[in-house]
Amino acid sequence: MDRIVIRGGRPLSGRIQISGAKNAALTLMPCALLTDEPLTLRNLPRLADIDTFGHLLNGHGVSTTIEGSHPGEFGRVMTLRANRITSTVAPYDIVRKMRASILVLGPLLARTGEATVSLPGGCAIGNRPIDLHLKALETLGAEIELAAGYVRAVAPKGLTGARVTFPTVSVGATENAVMAAVLARGTTVIDNAAREPEIVDLCRCLKRMGAKIDGIGSERLTIEGVAKLHGATYAVMPDRIETGSYACAAAITGGEIELVGADASHLGATFDALREAGLACAATADGIRVSRANGLHGVTVSTAPYPGFPTDMQAQFMAMLSVADGASLLTETIFENRYMHVPELARMGADIAVRGRAAVVRGVAGLVGAQVMATDLRASMSLILAGLVAKGETVVNRVYHLDRGYERLEEKLSGVGADIERLSDG
C-alpha cells in the first residue's frame, strides 16, 4: 500500500496548476446519459473517482474515449456517448466505492423511464441519506421501491414537471432533480436548491446541451422540460477545494504560491477566512497569488452550505490553525463525524479539543513529524499540510484517499519546494 513521506520545514514558492473540479466532473459525467449524442468534457482531472465513474457509465452502455493524457500534462479530455442505454442497473460493487454513483438515478429515469441503483450506505465522515433525492423524483412522478439494498424507480409514462421544495439544502438531491427535470414534460420549479458552483457548472453544461433552465446560481431553479438534448463540449470548472487546500499550504509554510487557473469567484467564504487568518490573496493574470502576510492568527469558522464556508475545507483549516497564534473555534454543521483527523494531528503535537460539533484549536509553536493514518479525503490533505510544516519526517499512510481528489499531489508540491515523495510496498 502506498504512503507519502514528507520532510517538513520548507517554505513553498512557485506556481501550482489547479485541476478541474472533481465534484463538478462527477456531476457532469452522468449528463451523457441524457442524450444519444457525444458529450465532450475538457479539463477533466486524472483521479481514481473519475475512473470509477467512467466504469459505472460503461456498464450502462456509455462509451468513453480519453485524450490528453500525456506525461506532465494536467487535465484530460473525455468524450462520452450513450448511443443506447444497455443497462439501467447501477450495481453495488461500483456504487459502494463512491457515493456520487447515485447521480445516475435521475438521468437514467428521465431517459429510459426506469433505474435501479444500489443504496450507497454510510461513509467515513457520517451518514448521507438519499431520502431527499427520492422524494424529489417522486414529486416528478416516479414510483420508488426499496428492496434488497437497491432503489428501483420507474416512470413508465415519463416524468412530469412539478414544484420540488427541499426542506434542507442538498447538493446531490438538487443535482439529481435537475438532471431528471430537463427531460420531464412541463415546468419544474426547485425551491431551496443548492447554490454551489458545481450546481452552476451542471446547469450551464445542460444548457449547452439544449436544456432550458432559469435562476442558475439562485435558490430557485425553473426548468422547462425538453423532448431531447443534444451533444456538447464543456470545460470543467477549476477545483475550488484544491485551490483552498494549496492556499493553506502557502499559509502554513510561510510561503508564496501562484494558483494557476484558480477562480476567486468560487472562494468567497474560504478566502475571507484565509485573509482573517493572515493570508494575502491577490489576483494575477493567470490565477491567484497567495502568501502569508504577518504570521497566522486564530479565527472562528463554522461550516455551512454555499456561499458559506465549505465543510470540505474544515480539516485543512484545522491543520493550518494548529500552528497559528492564539485559539481558533471550528464548528462542523454539515457532517456529524468529520473530526477523525483530530487524533492524528494530535500525534504530531497539535492541541485540539473536540466538544460535540465544535473544535477548539490552540496554536502551538511547532508540529513534529510522526506516522499518521488518513481516514478520508480531506482529512488526508490536513495531514499532508501538517507534514509540510512539521519538524522531521511525517509518513501519511492509506493515501488512496488522496488519489480520489487531488491530482498528482506530490508532483505539484515538490514543484514548489516541498520535500515529499510517494513510497510503495510493492
VEXMIBA-980973 format. One record per residue (C-alpha): residue number from 1; residue in one letter; chain; y, x, z. Coordinates in pm, 1 decimal. Layout:
R   n res chain       py       px       pz
R NUM   A     A        Y        X        Z
...
REM end
This chain:
R   n res chain       py       px       pz
R   1   M     A      0.0      0.0      0.0
R   2   D     A    345.8    130.7    -89.3
R   3   R     A    602.5    235.3    167.6
R   4   I     A    958.9    359.2    139.9
R   5   V     A   1072.4    673.1    320.8
R   6   I     A   1441.6    727.6    394.5
R   7   R     A   1611.0   1028.2    549.4
R   8   G     A   1940.6    885.4    666.2
R   9   G     A   2290.5   1006.2    731.9
R  10   R     A   2430.3   1040.7    380.1
R  11   P     A   2746.8    850.1    277.0
R  12   L     A   2678.4    677.2    -53.8
R  13   S     A   2905.8    732.0   -350.7
R  14   G     A   2886.1    628.9   -714.1
R  15   R     A   2800.0    325.5   -928.4
R  16   I     A   2522.1     70.2   -890.7
R  17   Q     A   2439.7   -172.0  -1171.3
R  18   I     A   2394.5   -524.9  -1036.1
R  19   S     A   2092.7   -701.2  -1182.4
R  20   G     A   2057.0  -1059.1  -1292.4
R  21   A     A   2013.9  -1301.9  -1005.3
R  22   K     A   1655.7  -1362.4   -900.9
R  23   N     A   1729.3  -1708.4   -761.3
R  24   A     A   1913.8  -1809.8  -1078.1
R  25   A     A   1642.9  -1674.8  -1308.1
R  26   L     A   1369.3  -1864.6  -1123.9
R  27   T     A   1572.0  -2182.9  -1173.3
R  28   L     A   1642.4  -2122.1  -1541.2
R  29   M     A   1288.1  -2032.7  -1646.0
R  30   P     A   1142.6  -2384.7  -1588.4
R  31   C     A   1413.0  -2525.6  -1818.9
R  32   A     A   1185.3  -2406.7  -2100.1
R  33   L     A    951.8  -2695.7  -2009.5
R  34   L     A   1221.4  -2943.9  -2113.5
R  35   T     A   1217.8  -2859.5  -2485.4
R  36   D     A    978.4  -2756.9  -2759.1
R  37   E     A   1232.4  -2506.6  -2891.6
R  38   P     A   1278.1  -2146.0  -2770.3
R  39   L     A   1485.9  -2069.8  -2460.8
R  40   T     A   1602.9  -1707.9  -2451.7
R  41   L     A   1720.9  -1570.9  -2117.2
R  42   R     A   1918.0  -1246.4  -2112.0
R  43   N     A   1987.9  -1018.9  -1811.9
R  44   L     A   1658.1  -1118.4  -1653.6
R  45   P     A   1574.4   -893.8  -1356.7
R  46   R     A   1249.9   -696.9  -1353.6
R  47   L     A   1089.5   -840.1  -1038.8
R  48   A     A    748.1   -946.4   -914.3
R  49   D     A    865.9  -1307.5   -869.1
R  50   I     A    978.2  -1324.4  -1232.9
R  51   D     A    635.9  -1207.9  -1348.0
R  52   T     A    461.9  -1459.2  -1120.0
R  53   F     A    672.3  -1746.3  -1251.4
R  54   G     A    603.4  -1635.4  -1605.1
R  55   H     A    228.4  -1654.0  -1537.0
R  56   L     A    272.9  -2003.5  -1394.6
R  57   L     A    458.9  -2117.8  -1705.2
R  58   N     A    194.0  -1959.2  -1928.2
R  59   G     A    -56.6  -2186.6  -1758.3
R  60   H     A    146.8  -2489.0  -1869.9
R  61   G     A    141.3  -2371.1  -2231.1
R  62   V     A    467.8  -2177.6  -2238.1
R  63   S     A    460.8  -1862.8  -2448.8
R  64   T     A    669.9  -1573.2  -2318.6
R  65   T     A    788.4  -1264.2  -2502.7
R  66   I     A    987.4   -984.0  -2341.9
R  67   E     A   1228.3   -733.6  -2493.1
R  68   G     A   1449.6   -463.5  -2349.5
R  69   S     A   1202.3   -323.0  -2100.4
R  70   H     A   1268.2     40.7  -2190.1
R  71   P     A   1265.2    307.5  -1913.8
R  72   G     A   1600.8    344.2  -1741.3
R  73   E     A   1727.7      9.0  -1867.5
R  74   F     A   1825.8   -274.8  -1634.7
R  75   G     A   1776.3   -632.3  -1736.9
R  76   R     A   1531.0   -778.9  -1983.8
R  77   V     A   1540.0  -1047.0  -2249.3
R  78   M     A   1269.8  -1312.6  -2226.5
R  79   T     A   1209.1  -1585.1  -2480.7
R  80   L     A   1011.1  -1883.9  -2354.4
R  81   R     A    874.1  -2158.9  -2575.7
R  82   A     A    689.2  -2470.1  -2462.7
R  83   N     A    596.7  -2596.6  -2806.5
R  84   R     A    323.1  -2805.2  -2646.5
R  85   I     A    250.6  -2865.9  -2278.7
R  86   T     A   -117.7  -2779.8  -2235.3
R  87   S     A   -144.9  -2847.2  -1860.5
R  88   T     A     61.9  -3041.5  -1609.4
R  89   V     A   -110.0  -2885.0  -1306.8
R  90   A     A     50.2  -2602.5  -1106.7
R  91   P     A   -242.8  -2457.3   -909.5
R  92   Y     A   -247.8  -2339.4   -551.4
R  93   D     A   -340.4  -1981.3   -644.7
R  94   I     A      1.1  -1929.2   -802.7
R  95   V     A    218.8  -2171.1   -604.7
R  96   R     A    114.1  -2011.8   -273.8
R  97   K     A    268.6  -1682.1   -388.9
R  98   M     A    616.3  -1822.5   -449.3
R  99   R     A    789.3  -2136.4   -325.8
R 100   A     A   1007.2  -2156.6   -637.6
R 101   S     A    696.5  -2280.0   -821.3
R 102   I     A    784.5  -2630.4   -701.4
R 103   L     A   1063.5  -2624.3   -962.2
R 104   V     A    817.1  -2709.9  -1239.8
R 105   L     A    772.0  -3055.4  -1085.1
R 106   G     A   1089.3  -3217.4  -1220.8
R 107   P     A   1074.5  -3070.1  -1574.0
R 108   L     A    703.8  -3149.3  -1624.3
R 109   L     A    756.1  -3504.7  -1502.4
R 110   A     A   1060.6  -3553.9  -1726.7
R 111   R     A    892.2  -3418.3  -2038.4
R 112   T     A    534.0  -3547.2  -2003.6
R 113   G     A    552.6  -3830.8  -1751.3
R 114   E     A    322.7  -3655.6  -1506.0
R 115   A     A    294.4  -3344.5  -1290.7
R 116   T     A     52.4  -3220.0  -1027.7
R 117   V     A    182.3  -2932.9   -815.5
R 118   S     A     25.8  -2766.7   -514.4
R 119   L     A    215.9  -2807.9   -188.9
R 120   P     A    384.6  -2473.2   -122.8
R 121   G     A    332.7  -2480.4    255.2
R 122   G     A    541.9  -2281.9    502.6
R 123   C     A    679.3  -1931.9    470.7
R 124   A     A    763.5  -1635.6    689.4
R 125   I     A   1122.4  -1743.5    757.9
R 126   G     A   1040.8  -2103.7    851.4
R 127   N     A    936.7  -2437.1    712.4
R 128   R     A   1098.6  -2553.4    391.0
R 129   P     A    967.8  -2905.6    332.3
R 130   I     A    989.2  -3069.8    -10.4
R 131   D     A   1045.7  -3426.8    104.9
R 132   L     A   1395.3  -3433.8    -49.5
R 133   H     A   1251.1  -3324.1   -386.3
R 134   L     A   1001.6  -3609.9   -377.2
R 135   K     A   1249.4  -3876.6   -263.6
R 136   A     A   1486.8  -3780.4   -544.9
R 137   L     A   1212.3  -3813.4   -805.8
R 138   E     A   1100.4  -4144.9   -657.9
R 139   T     A   1458.5  -4269.3   -689.3
R 140   L     A   1439.7  -4182.7  -1059.4
R 141   G     A   1126.5  -4394.0  -1094.5
R 142   A     A    838.4  -4158.2  -1022.7
R 143   E     A    529.8  -4267.4   -832.6
R 144   I     A    429.0  -3998.2   -583.7
R 145   E     A     88.2  -3938.9   -428.4
R 146   L     A     -8.2  -3661.1   -185.7
R 147   A     A   -375.4  -3568.5   -180.0
R 148   A     A   -589.2  -3259.9   -116.8
R 149   G     A   -286.6  -3033.6    -79.6
R 150   Y     A   -125.0  -3141.1   -407.6
R 151   V     A    169.5  -3356.8   -510.2
R 152   R     A     90.0  -3584.8   -802.0
R 153   A     A    389.5  -3750.9   -966.8
R 154   V     A    365.1  -3995.5  -1254.6
R 155   A     A    622.7  -4187.4  -1457.0
R 156   P     A    423.7  -4346.8  -1739.9
R 157   K     A    730.8  -4530.3  -1871.4
R 158   G     A    961.1  -4233.0  -1825.1
R 159   L     A   1232.8  -4168.8  -1568.0
R 160   T     A   1539.4  -4389.7  -1529.3
R 161   G     A   1883.4  -4279.3  -1416.1
R 162   A     A   1984.5  -4377.3  -1062.5
R 163   R     A   2203.6  -4271.2   -771.2
R 164   V     A   2043.1  -3991.6   -569.0
R 165   T     A   2204.2  -3921.5   -233.0
R 166   F     A   2078.0  -3625.8    -34.0
R 167   P     A   2109.1  -3666.0    345.9
R 168   T     A   2135.2  -3287.5    376.5
R 169   V     A   2220.5  -3021.9    119.5
R 170   S     A   1910.9  -2881.1    -52.5
R 171   V     A   1932.0  -2624.8   -330.0
R 172   G     A   1574.8  -2672.6   -453.4
R 173   A     A   1587.3  -3051.4   -441.5
R 174   T     A   1916.5  -3051.2   -633.6
R 175   E     A   1762.2  -2826.3   -898.6
R 176   N     A   1453.0  -3044.9   -940.9
R 177   A     A   1663.0  -3361.4   -954.5
R 178   V     A   1898.8  -3217.4  -1217.7
R 179   M     A   1614.7  -3099.7  -1441.8
R 180   A     A   1441.5  -3437.7  -1414.1
R 181   A     A   1760.5  -3636.4  -1476.9
R 182   V     A   1863.7  -3464.1  -1801.6
R 183   L     A   1582.1  -3644.4  -1989.6
R 184   A     A   1594.8  -3971.1  -1790.1
R 185   R     A   1719.8  -4291.5  -1952.3
R 186   G     A   2072.9  -4378.8  -1848.6
R 187   T     A   2305.0  -4219.7  -1595.3
R 188   T     A   2212.4  -4032.7  -1279.0
R 189   V     A   2462.4  -3957.4  -1004.4
R 190   I     A   2362.1  -3693.1   -749.0
R 191   D     A   2567.8  -3706.5   -429.4
R 192   N     A   2577.6  -3425.7   -171.1
R 193   A     A   2444.9  -3190.5   -436.8
R 194   A     A   2416.5  -2822.4   -356.0
R 195   R     A   2706.9  -2619.6   -497.5
R 196   E     A   2555.4  -2270.7   -506.2
R 197   P     A   2648.6  -2054.0   -806.4
R 198   E     A   2281.2  -2070.3   -907.8
R 199   I     A   2316.4  -2450.1   -943.2
R 200   V     A   2622.7  -2395.9  -1161.4
R 201   D     A   2423.3  -2148.1  -1370.6
R 202   L     A   2143.7  -2403.7  -1413.1
R 203   C     A   2382.1  -2678.0  -1523.0
R 204   R     A   2558.6  -2450.6  -1769.6
R 205   C     A   2228.1  -2345.2  -1923.0
R 206   L     A   2116.9  -2708.6  -1952.7
R 207   K     A   2447.2  -2797.8  -2119.1
R 208   R     A   2388.4  -2513.3  -2363.7
R 209   M     A   2056.1  -2688.5  -2438.5
R 210   G     A   2229.4  -3020.6  -2505.3
R 211   A     A   2235.1  -3186.0  -2161.6
R 212   K     A   2533.2  -3397.7  -2056.9
R 213   I     A   2643.9  -3300.9  -1705.2
R 214   D     A   2980.4  -3357.6  -1538.1
R 215   G     A   3106.7  -3239.4  -1198.8
R 216   I     A   2948.1  -2893.9  -1220.6
R 217   G     A   3029.1  -2694.5   -907.9
R 218   S     A   3110.1  -3006.0   -701.9
R 219   E     A   2905.2  -3208.4   -454.7
R 220   R     A   2874.7  -3493.5   -707.3
R 221   L     A   2693.8  -3439.0  -1036.7
R 222   T     A   2690.8  -3705.6  -1305.3
R 223   I     A   2418.0  -3668.3  -1566.8
R 224   E     A   2385.0  -3878.7  -1881.1
R 225   G     A   2025.4  -3855.8  -1994.2
R 226   V     A   1947.9  -3749.8  -2349.5
R 227   A     A   1636.3  -3809.8  -2558.7
R 228   K     A   1580.3  -3442.8  -2638.4
R 229   L     A   1703.6  -3096.2  -2551.5
R 230   H     A   1714.0  -2804.7  -2792.3
R 231   G     A   1671.1  -2430.7  -2756.0
R 232   A     A   1944.4  -2193.6  -2645.6
R 233   T     A   2029.6  -1837.9  -2545.3
R 234   Y     A   2174.9  -1787.9  -2198.8
R 235   A     A   2260.5  -1488.0  -1977.6
R 236   V     A   2150.5  -1499.1  -1612.8
R 237   M     A   2438.4  -1460.0  -1365.7
R 238   P     A   2466.8  -1136.8  -1160.9
R 239   D     A   2284.0  -1138.5   -828.2
R 240   R     A   2532.8  -1217.8   -552.2
R 241   I     A   2283.5  -1129.5   -274.7
R 242   E     A   2207.1   -791.4   -429.3
R 243   T     A   2583.4   -737.9   -459.9
R 244   G     A   2636.6   -818.9    -92.9
R 245   S     A   2342.2   -602.9     11.1
R 246   Y     A   2475.3   -291.7   -163.8
R 247   A     A   2822.5   -363.8    -28.0
R 248   C     A   2662.8   -347.4    318.8
R 249   A     A   2507.9    -13.3    217.1
R 250   A     A   2853.4    126.2    143.2
R 251   A     A   2982.7    -10.0    473.2
R 252   I     A   2700.6    114.1    695.6
R 253   T     A   2705.4    467.1    548.4
R 254   G     A   3082.6    501.0    525.0
R 255   G     A   3061.9    547.2    150.7
R 256   E     A   3223.0    409.7   -164.0
R 257   I     A   3028.6    227.3   -434.9
R 258   E     A   3132.3     54.1   -755.0
R 259   L     A   2912.7   -252.3   -805.9
R 260   V     A   2899.1   -273.4  -1184.4
R 261   G     A   2868.6   -623.7  -1327.3
R 262   A     A   2931.2   -795.5   -992.8
R 263   D     A   3124.5  -1123.7   -992.9
R 264   A     A   3361.6  -1159.1   -696.8
R 265   S     A   3398.4  -1534.7   -753.0
R 266   H     A   3043.1  -1585.0   -623.3
R 267   L     A   3101.6  -1393.4   -298.7
R 268   G     A   3388.8  -1560.2   -116.6
R 269   A     A   3241.4  -1600.5    233.5
R 270   T     A   3038.3  -1279.0    210.2
R 271   F     A   3335.9  -1066.0    113.5
R 272   D     A   3558.2  -1240.2    368.1
R 273   A     A   3315.5  -1135.1    641.1
R 274   L     A   3282.5   -783.1    499.4
R 275   R     A   3659.1   -739.4    493.4
R 276   E     A   3683.6   -864.5    851.8
R 277   A     A   3420.0   -605.8    947.9
R 278   G     A   3627.3   -328.7    788.1
R 279   L     A   3521.1   -305.1    423.9
R 280   A     A   3777.5   -267.8    145.9
R 281   C     A   3689.0   -461.1   -171.8
R 282   A     A   3881.3   -421.5   -496.8
R 283   A     A   3821.5   -548.7   -849.6
R 284   T     A   3765.9   -289.5  -1123.5
R 285   A     A   3733.3   -313.9  -1499.6
R 286   D     A   3353.7   -311.3  -1462.5
R 287   G     A   3297.5   -496.7  -1135.8
R 288   I     A   3392.5   -442.5   -770.7
R 289   R     A   3458.5   -123.1   -571.4
R 290   V     A   3367.6   -136.3   -202.2
R 291   S     A   3439.6    122.8     66.9
R 292   R     A   3474.8    141.8    441.9
R 293   A     A   3838.5    138.2    540.1
R 294   N     A   3877.5    204.4    915.4
R 295   G     A   3535.7    201.7   1073.9
R 296   L     A   3319.0   -104.9   1129.6
R 297   H     A   3417.1   -386.6   1364.0
R 298   G     A   3222.2   -669.4   1521.2
R 299   V     A   3253.4  -1014.3   1363.6
R 300   T     A   3138.6  -1370.6   1424.1
R 301   V     A   2938.4  -1521.6   1138.3
R 302   S     A   2748.6  -1849.0   1101.4
R 303   T     A   2527.6  -1920.2    800.6
R 304   A     A   2595.7  -2238.1    604.1
R 305   P     A   2531.5  -2390.0    260.5
R 306   Y     A   2757.4  -2260.4    -16.5
R 307   P     A   3050.5  -2198.3     -8.4
R 308   G     A   2966.5  -2089.5    346.2
R 309   F     A   2812.4  -1758.9    448.8
R 310   P     A   2465.2  -1730.4    287.8
R 311   T     A   2153.6  -1717.3    502.2
R 312   D     A   2019.3  -1457.8    257.0
R 313   M     A   2285.9  -1211.9    382.6
R 314   Q     A   2228.5  -1259.7    755.0
R 315   A     A   1969.6   -983.0    802.0
R 316   Q     A   2172.0   -726.7    606.6
R 317   F     A   2482.7   -804.1    810.1
R 318   M     A   2284.8   -766.9   1131.2
R 319   A     A   2178.5   -416.6   1031.4
R 320   M     A   2533.9   -323.2    937.4
R 321   L     A   2681.7   -465.6   1257.5
R 322   S     A   2427.5   -281.5   1471.5
R 323   V     A   2646.9     30.1   1433.5
R 324   A     A   2985.3   -147.0   1441.6
R 325   D     A   3240.9   -115.8   1719.3
R 326   G     A   3212.3   -396.1   1973.1
R 327   A     A   2992.7   -705.0   1974.1
R 328   S     A   2911.0   -949.6   1696.9
R 329   L     A   2773.2  -1301.9   1706.5
R 330   L     A   2545.5  -1424.7   1427.9
R 331   T     A   2426.9  -1784.4   1414.8
R 332   E     A   2146.7  -1888.2   1180.1
R 333   T     A   2175.0  -2258.3   1092.7
R 334   I     A   1951.8  -2277.2    784.1
R 335   F     A   1608.5  -2144.6    885.7
R 336   E     A   1454.0  -2158.3   1230.5
R 337   N     A   1259.6  -1831.5   1214.2
R 338   R     A   1482.2  -1581.3   1042.2
R 339   Y     A   1517.8  -1318.0   1312.3
R 340   M     A   1184.7  -1143.0   1265.2
R 341   H     A   1365.4   -823.3   1168.3
R 342   V     A   1521.5   -800.1   1515.9
R 343   P     A   1225.2   -626.0   1687.6
R 344   E     A   1205.3   -376.9   1400.6
R 345   L     A   1577.5   -296.7   1421.1
R 346   A     A   1535.4   -260.2   1797.7
R 347   R     A   1269.2      6.5   1732.5
R 348   M     A   1545.0    204.8   1564.9
R 349   G     A   1780.1    166.9   1862.0
R 350   A     A   1974.1   -149.1   1776.4
R 351   D     A   2096.1   -360.7   2069.1
R 352   I     A   2032.8   -723.0   1970.6
R 353   A     A   1970.5  -1024.2   2194.4
R 354   V     A   1846.5  -1349.0   2041.6
R 355   R     A   1900.1  -1682.6   2211.3
R 356   G     A   1769.9  -1968.2   2000.2
R 357   R     A   1956.0  -1961.8   1670.2
R 358   A     A   2222.3  -1720.0   1795.9
R 359   A     A   2200.5  -1340.9   1799.4
R 360   V     A   2440.8  -1112.7   1987.4
R 361   V     A   2463.1   -767.7   1828.6
R 362   R     A   2622.6   -494.4   2038.6
R 363   G     A   2709.9   -195.8   1826.7
R 364   V     A   2552.4    137.3   1918.5
R 365   A     A   2667.3    489.7   1841.1
R 366   G     A   2377.0    550.5   1604.8
R 367   L     A   2027.3    447.8   1498.4
R 368   V     A   1715.4    664.1   1497.2
R 369   G     A   1452.4    669.3   1224.5
R 370   A     A   1118.6    505.1   1300.4
R 371   Q     A    812.3    342.7   1148.5
R 372   V     A    903.9    -21.6   1080.7
R 373   M     A    735.4   -320.1    920.3
R 374   A     A    900.8   -550.8    666.4
R 375   T     A    841.3   -923.0    730.0
R 376   D     A   1023.4  -1091.7    440.7
R 377   L     A   1251.0  -1008.0    150.3
R 378   R     A   1591.4   -994.3    319.5
R 379   A     A   1450.1   -850.3    642.7
R 380   S     A   1311.2   -568.2    428.7
R 381   M     A   1658.8   -490.6    299.2
R 382   S     A   1801.4   -486.9    651.8
R 383   L     A   1553.5   -212.0    742.4
R 384   I     A   1647.7    -13.2    431.1
R 385   L     A   2013.9    -36.2    533.6
R 386   A     A   1933.5     74.7    887.4
R 387   G     A   1734.6    366.7    748.8
R 388   L     A   2028.7    480.3    536.3
R 389   V     A   2237.3    545.9    847.5
R 390   A     A   1964.8    638.4   1097.3
R 391   K     A   1913.9    993.7   1219.7
R 392   G     A   1586.9   1136.9   1097.7
R 393   E     A   1319.6    969.1    889.8
R 394   T     A   1256.7    595.6    855.1
R 395   V     A    937.5    462.1    700.0
R 396   V     A    951.1     99.2    584.1
R 397   N     A    602.9    -48.5    539.0
R 398   R     A    496.1   -358.4    341.7
R 399   V     A    770.3   -310.6     84.5
R 400   Y     A    607.7   -550.1   -161.1
R 401   H     A    858.8   -797.7    -19.0
R 402   L     A   1140.5   -585.9   -164.5
R 403   D     A    980.3   -587.8   -507.8
R 404   R     A   1022.3   -964.8   -511.7
R 405   G     A   1400.9   -948.7   -502.5
R 406   Y     A   1550.4   -600.3   -559.6
R 407   E     A   1511.0   -437.1   -899.0
R 408   R     A   1446.7    -59.4   -882.5
R 409   L     A   1593.7    -30.3   -535.3
R 410   E     A   1502.5    333.7   -475.4
R 411   E     A   1639.2    435.6   -816.6
R 412   K     A   1969.6    260.3   -754.9
R 413   L     A   2016.1    400.9   -403.9
R 414   S     A   1911.3    755.0   -492.2
R 415   G     A   2159.2    738.5   -780.2
R 416   V     A   2444.6    707.1   -529.6
R 417   G     A   2321.2    982.4   -299.0
R 418   A     A   2056.3    828.9    -72.0
R 419   D     A   1754.1   1041.0     24.1
R 420   I     A   1493.1    774.4    -46.2
R 421   E     A   1150.6    769.4   -206.2
R 422   R     A    853.6    541.1   -251.7
R 423   L     A    510.9    661.9   -147.4
R 424   S     A    177.8    502.4   -225.9
R 425   D     A   -155.9    538.0    -50.1
R 426   G     A   -313.4    531.8   -396.6
REM end
